[in-house]
Structure formats: structure tokens, C-alpha cells
Amino acid sequence: MTGPTNLTDRISHLRDRKGGSEIVNGNRPTGEPPSSPRKTSRERKFATDYFMLFAYALLGIAIVCQLVLIVWLDII
């Protein structure tokens, strides 16, 4: 049997191993003070994507301009 081919497979293998690694399993080494319990959120908050904001702004401007042109050409 060959070993895992990439880092993700290796980490999965270590996590599945009985006992495993303290670092991979998230256990603290002995002697380290306990940390305060953190509230885990199931939903990740995405970072602000300035390109998408710019693209949506351009789309909105284009739609408004087209509507203005349609109305203006109908009036004339």
C-alpha cells in the first residue's frame, strides 16, 4: 500500500489514526493554560469583494441608462 499523495491526505490519515497527533486533533499539550471557550459559528462571513461591488454598480448604472434612453426615445 502506498502512502498519502498530498498534504490533505496526510492530515486526514493522521486524524483518522487511533491516538493521532495532538496538533492535528486540536488537543493542547500538557502544561498549557486552558483557553476561554469560544462560540463557534456554522456560517462563515465572506470578505468584502470590491470587484463584485464595482460590477453590480456598473450593471445598475447600465440598467438605469437603458431605461432612461427607452423613456426618452418614446417621448420624442
SULMOZI-V378232 format. One record per backbone hydrogen bond with DSSP energy under -1.0 kcal/mol. CO is the residue of the C=O (numbers start at 1). NH is the residue of the N-H. If there is no record, write none. Layout:
CO/NH
CO/NH
This chain:
6/10
7/11
8/12
9/13
10/14
11/15
12/16
13/17
21/25
22/27
29/32
49/53
50/54
51/55
52/56
53/57
54/58
55/59
56/60
57/61
58/62
59/63
60/64
61/65
62/66
63/67
64/68
65/69
66/70
67/71
68/72
69/73
70/74
71/75
72/76
